[in-house]
Amino acid sequence: MGEYKPPFTITNKILSYISSISEKIGRITAISNLETKPHLRRNNRIKSIHSSLKIEANSLTLGQVRDVINGKSVLGEQKEIQEVKNAYIAYEHLEEIDPYNIQHLKQFHGIMTRYLVEESGEFRSGEEGVFNGSQCIFMAPPARFVPQLMDELFSWMKESKDDVHPLILSSVFHYEFVFIHPFSDGNGRMARLWHTAILSKWKPIFEYIPIESQIEKFQDEYYRSISECHIAGESTIFIEFMLSQIDKILDDISVQINEKNEYLPEAVQKLLEVMEYDIPYTSNELMERLGLKAKEGFRRNYLHPAMEMKLIQMTIPDKPNSRNQRYLRC
């Protein structure tokens, strides 16, 4: 078992992505502290949950997912609402995961699929395939082989974690996990959660980087790379795909965090930091979040400059003085 090694090749493209990602992570960490941006962290976590579930055909919108997480009533299928609640609990305990512990994997599958799957927290007893919608990508190994395959995968991870770069190791695990398909349901969600958990042990900032939203944007390519790896018999193509997506989303995070905003007036930066995306705010709500009393000063120093820079928009732009006016972060 200890001699098992998932087949993959470290290409120049992979090395180039590792260099680029490491440089971007270093720059983001140096110029920003996510601990001071709770709304950005929360927004990115909600994006992660929404995208990971959407890949699995959950139809709830980003706004509905946010409402479920905030404890509001949402009109939708109870199963989909429960999926959101379960995923939120799992992601909220992300830092507690030991990604090299197979019992933690089962425990978190139990959280992710609570009230939804009969074999919640246990490896499957039946046969399964990997599907992109109604299209079968490939059939997974027989259920009787799953415990041994998972033991071999986790043994390899534990033995290799100090020698194989986390960006490679997490991608290899992701592909091998999807290939084995160890659970009767929730395999895609668990693969993406575990990928994030592995990277978070390397760089904690990954806990709040919504890799899942990037995968969801390129969902067809995601499944195509899995299919191509299955044909090739190794995970190199999938590693390259995942590193390319991580590299891309770090550019978005750089813009979100600081590189776009470092030249902004301090008042505008403070306003953006208290606003979550996709949530409409009244001017009074924004003033309360900022701890401000003077409405004229708020409009002059915070609101109007942000709107002029097209960082905030009105929900009723043709009636700027409407009593129903709300403001959205762009």
Rosetta blueprint (number, residue, H / E / L):
1 M L
2 G L
3 E L
4 Y L
5 K L
6 P L
7 P L
8 F L
9 T L
10 I L
11 T L
12 N H
13 K H
14 I H
15 L H
16 S H
17 Y H
18 I H
19 S H
20 S H
21 I H
22 S H
23 E H
24 K H
25 I H
26 G H
27 R H
28 I H
29 T H
30 A H
31 I H
32 S L
33 N L
34 L H
35 E H
36 T H
37 K L
38 P H
39 H H
40 L H
41 R H
42 R H
43 N H
44 N H
45 R H
46 I H
47 K H
48 S H
49 I H
50 H H
51 S H
52 S H
53 L H
54 K H
55 I H
56 E L
57 A L
58 N L
59 S L
60 L L
61 T L
62 L H
63 G H
64 Q H
65 V H
66 R H
67 D H
68 V H
69 I H
70 N L
71 G L
72 K L
73 S L
74 V L
75 L L
76 G L
77 E L
78 Q H
79 K H
80 E H
81 I H
82 Q H
83 E H
84 V H
85 K H
86 N H
87 A H
88 Y H
89 I H
90 A H
91 Y H
92 E H
93 H L
94 L H
95 E H
96 E H
97 I L
98 D L
99 P L
100 Y L
101 N L
102 I H
103 Q H
104 H H
105 L H
106 K H
107 Q H
108 F H
109 H H
110 G H
111 I H
112 M H
113 T L
114 R L
115 Y L
116 L L
117 V L
118 E L
119 E L
120 S L
121 G L
122 E L
123 F L
124 R L
125 S L
126 G L
127 E L
128 E L
129 G E
130 V E
131 F E
132 N E
133 G L
134 S L
135 Q E
136 C E
137 I E
138 F E
139 M E
140 A L
141 P L
142 P L
143 A H
144 R H
145 F H
146 V H
147 P H
148 Q H
149 L H
150 M H
151 D H
152 E H
153 L H
154 F H
155 S H
156 W H
157 M H
158 K H
159 E H
160 S H
161 K L
162 D L
163 D L
164 V L
165 H L
166 P H
167 L H
168 I H
169 L H
170 S H
171 S H
172 V H
173 F H
174 H H
175 Y H
176 E H
177 F H
178 V H
179 F H
180 I H
181 H L
182 P L
183 F L
184 S L
185 D L
186 G L
187 N H
188 G H
189 R H
190 M H
191 A H
192 R H
193 L H
194 W H
195 H H
196 T H
197 A H
198 I H
199 L H
200 S H
201 K H
202 W H
203 K L
204 P H
205 I H
206 F H
207 E H
208 Y H
209 I L
210 P L
211 I H
212 E H
213 S H
214 Q H
215 I H
216 E H
217 K H
218 F L
219 Q H
220 D H
221 E H
222 Y H
223 Y H
224 R H
225 S H
226 I H
227 S H
228 E H
229 C H
230 H H
231 I H
232 A H
233 G L
234 E L
235 S L
236 T H
237 I H
238 F H
239 I H
240 E H
241 F H
242 M H
243 L H
244 S H
245 Q H
246 I H
247 D H
248 K H
249 I H
250 L H
251 D H
252 D H
253 I H
254 S H
255 V H
256 Q H
257 I H
258 N H
259 E H
260 K L
261 N L
262 E L
263 Y L
264 L L
265 P L
266 E H
267 A H
268 V H
269 Q H
270 K H
271 L H
272 L H
273 E H
274 V L
275 M L
276 E L
277 Y L
278 D L
279 I L
280 P L
281 Y E
282 T L
283 S H
284 N H
285 E H
286 L H
287 M H
288 E H
289 R H
290 L H
291 G L
292 L L
293 K L
294 A L
295 K H
296 E H
297 G H
298 F H
299 R H
300 R H
301 N H
302 Y H
303 L H
304 H H
305 P H
306 A H
307 M H
308 E H
309 M L
310 K L
311 L L
312 I E
313 Q E
314 M E
315 T L
316 I L
317 P L
318 D L
319 K L
320 P L
321 N L
322 S L
323 R L
324 N L
325 Q L
326 R L
327 Y E
328 L E
329 R E
330 C L
